[in-house]
Amino acid sequence: MAKRNKYDIDETLETPFDLRHLKRSLIYVKKHARKMTAATVLSLLSSLFSLLTPVMAQRVLDVSVPNRDYRELALMTVLSTIAILISIWFIQLRSKIMAQVGQDIILDIRSDLFRHMQKLPFTYYDDRPHGKILVRVVQYVNNVSDTLSNGIINILLEIFNLIFIAIFMFICDVRLALVVLAGLPVLFIIMFTIRPAQRRAWQQVSNKNSNLNAYLHESINGMRVTQIFTREQKNQQIYETLAKKSRTAWYKAAFISNLVWFSVENISQIVSGFIYLTGVLWVYPAVSFGVLYAMGNYTWRFWQPINRLSQLYNNFINTIAYLERIFEMMDEPVLIDNAPDATELPPVRGEVTFDHVTFGYEPERPVLKDLSFTVKPGQSIALVGPTGAGKSTVVNLISRFYDVNSGSILIDGEDISRVTLHSLRSQMGIMLQDSFIFSGTIGDNIRYGRLDADTRSVCEACHVVHADEFIEEMAEGYETEVKERGGRLSQGQKQLIAFARTIISDPAILILDEATSAIDTKTEQYVQEGINHLLHGRTSFIIAHRLSTIKHCDLIMYVRDQGISECGTHDELMAKKGDYWKLYTAQLQEM
């Protein structure tokens, strides 16, 4: 699994393409069946009107010109012009409809993908470069939308065109029509021969583009580190190597795909030559010059749809590669979801119970084993211990970011695996060590914790943690625009904003995971006052390396060896002179 998280590792498909993928893609098409039917009818009408012109030309050459019937010649000219204009008008209407359908399909697929993405576990994003995820949602969806909308209609249209043209050809002359059709078996043999290589080639294009996008995304996020360590030249070499691999893969795929077009063009030219040769040597003068001209025109028209079908076939092969990636992502299992009979968690008092809980990110390597404890409503619990002991794991399990391997976690006696995720997490305030700031205003970022919060509530939340001091110094105050990840803010300022965001949600259960790690000592004192105020009447879990910040918690749990080795107040644990005492005294000596 770890190998996935590398920009230069090609992805391996776990769900190869089959007819189920095609059926699933047609679900998005069926939603727009009426519009697509209308577009198909318009296309057929346009095709029929355009096919009338060779018949009119035949009439002119065989009747109007020899008889010097200028009136009929003028009439045929006017009718041909009208037929062409009507054909163009129908095509314009059809193009407008299909442009709307194509964008609607893009919206539907992207919405489904994003909805599914928000349910996927953290491990999914840890195991994959984010650039490889983005390319599926943006580029791949764009690439498949035209095939699923215009492509399907065009396939139907071109097939009907072939049928109509064949009918007109047989009406003109059966023998010449059979000459035209003789080239089709050769073309089909060529297409089916190169199809497997063509699909593999476009899968490679998909892989190389995904790798390039992943490295580009990683480079943008790490640009400061790149410049600090002067890695520009090395990174340029890596990027150019990936870009060249993408180009080489595309060249190969395009070469294979163009073999179809090359075959169509050559077969059509050979067949056209045979038409005139057959017409002159074997059929003429049994057919008129007008018939021969009309057959030549229909022959050209007959191979045009075949040429377009070959291009659509190429696009379809390309689309298969993209659909495989899209549906692979949609099929990624949602590990944490509502149980079929999940109920709403009522407003909680805050009693939290771990009942013989065992959990490991890899089941065979448990982080916590047979852990049991109960926290009373309103108690503040500090989790301390060495790095990797499982402190963050405990709070992640309470929030149900992961499900336990065995045992159960109860809130007010309700098993959290039996309640809806929304009703559970909406009553929690969770502040993680990574204080993510979204693009938008500072006020918008704080309201992320409660969308209906007014300006007064935002200001009060900021005042609790003294974030208002630096915000009000800014020219636009709470309306100051910040970029993604808060590029213009210090790490401490970002954490204060995240703190205010948590406070404004007014949670019943509060979780602070290294919430003050990026705040200086002076600011930490102010924040601690706000935390003490916030903790009043709420069940809270606090993870902190600075033990001075958790001295006043109701209980301190020392997490170690897959469980809790010590539990008590600060004074009780100091009196024991055990693990907590050793850690606390070690920190005092470092100060």
Salt bridges, closest charged atoms under 4 A:
ASP8 OD1 - LYS6 NZ 3.28
ASP10 OD2 - LYS208 NZ 3.03
GLU11 OE2 - ARG136 NH2 2.59
GLU14 OE2 - ARG4 NH2 2.06
ASP18 OD2 - ARG20 NH2 2.93
ASP18 OD1 - HIS21 ND1 3.32
GLU72 OE2 - ARG59 NH2 2.88
ASP108 OD2 - LYS31 NZ 3.38
ASP108 OD2 - HIS32 NE2 3.33
ASP112 OD1 - ARG115 NH1 2.83
GLU158 OE2 - ARG308 NE 2.78
ASP173 OD2 - ARG175 NH2 3.42
GLU324 OE2 - ARG199 NH2 2.12
GLU328 OE1 - ARG136 NH1 2.97
ASP331 OD1 - ARG24 NH1 2.83
GLU332 OE1 - ARG128 NH2 3.59
ASP341 OD1 - ARG418 NH2 2.36
ASP355 OD1 - HIS356 NE2 3.79
GLU362 OE1 - ARG365 NH1 3.99
ASP370 OD1 - HIS356 ND1 2.75
ASP403 OD1 - ARG400 NE 2.72
ASP412 OD1 - ARG349 NH2 3.95
ASP452 OD1 - ARG450 NE 3.26
GLU460 OE2 - ARG456 NE 3.18
ASP468 OD2 - HIS463 ND1 3.04
GLU469 OE2 - HIS466 ND1 3.00
ASP506 OD1 - ARG538 NH2 2.07
GLU514 OE2 - HIS545 NE2 3.42
GLU524 OE1 - ARG546 NH1 2.09
ASP561 OD2 - ARG560 NE 3.41
ASP579 OD1 - ARG560 NH1 2.66
